[in-house]
Amino acid sequence: MKNFLAVSGKFSLFAAFVLATCIHSFAQVGLRNAMDMDGDGKADYTIFRPSNNFWYILKSGGGIAQQPFGVANEDFIAPGDYDGDRKGDFAVWRDTTGLWYRINSASSTFTVHGWGQTGDEPVPRDYDGDGKTDMAVVRRTNGVMIWYIFRSSNNGIETRQWGVMTDFTAPGDYNGDGTYDIAVQRPGATADAPATFYVLNSGSGNIETITWGLSNDLVVPGDYDKDGKTDIAVVREGTTPTSDLTWIVRRSSNPTGPPLQRTWGVTGTDLTVQNDYDGDGQTEFAVWRNSDGRFYIFNNVTNGISVIQWGVANDFPVASHDTH
């Protein structure tokens, strides 16, 4: 079945960037910046502890940080780069009030903004391409999904009907234009039926309809082939708690070719935390294991494996907010 924590991202459910030699993909930069608390171009290992409402960050650039922020059982984790300084900001969305709370990393200022209402799902991303995360929610009502986006570039509001109530949100930069696209994953009629992704491209307004994965697969967006576009990717849970997790990626660089596939993780203990932990501009397969409080990272370029101890049982890995 769907991983209930990954689907909602709620605390309570688990009590052109150019370098000298390469171009970092837009698709990966947006995902990475949300988790890069020290601004060194690498996602940091970050967990939220429901027992005391603290965030704990193991900085890739060196050092440790901790910050009390949010309320377990009320708040959804909503990290992002809201101020555009290429660093992740502490941020949550409170379901009971529809308020966004954040600490801006650029100025260390505290901000509160109302956007959304009880029962919405927060989906903050950069939908207008200005380099800042936009506040956004999805509302399931009258059989459909309505996206409400507050654009940071001009304080404008976008309201868009996209999807039906039983869909899962799957935003990403699927066309590589630096702007996140509204997208959903639609389950089939049965658990083992094919799922379909519907993507509304932000620049052209074109609609892509792509069949990929099965109904119960988890959506794990990222740029796994480093071509500057979000790949449609899923994780398939096994039939028992000790079964492996299987990652299946439709590479946007070769969509008709064989999928990128990897067995990585354990069904009953692991949460998906895919991100760019080494700063190469490419998403790595990654999980956080509740039973031992460790991150397990697999680099699909070098086949290297990293195991990082960070957290304890019943913590929540913040990077899991981007799994649906």
Buried (B, 14 or more C-beta within 10 A) or exposed (E): EBBEBBBBBBBBBBEEBEEEEEEBBBBBBBBBBBBBBBBBBBBBBBBBBBEEBBBBBBBBEEEEBEBEBBBBEBBBBBBBBBBBBBBBBBBBBBBEBBBBBBBBBBEEEEBEBEBBEEEBBBBBBBBBBBBBBBBBBBBBEEEEBBBBBBBBEEEEEBEBEBBEEEBBBBBBBBBBBBBBBBBBBBBBEEEEEBBBBBBBBBEEEEEBEBEBBBBBBBBBBBBBBBBBBBBBBBBBBBEEEEBBBBBBBBBBBEEEEEBBEBEBBBBEBBBBBBBBBBBBBBBBBBBBBBEEBBBBBBBBEEEEEBEBEBBEEEBBBBBBBBBB
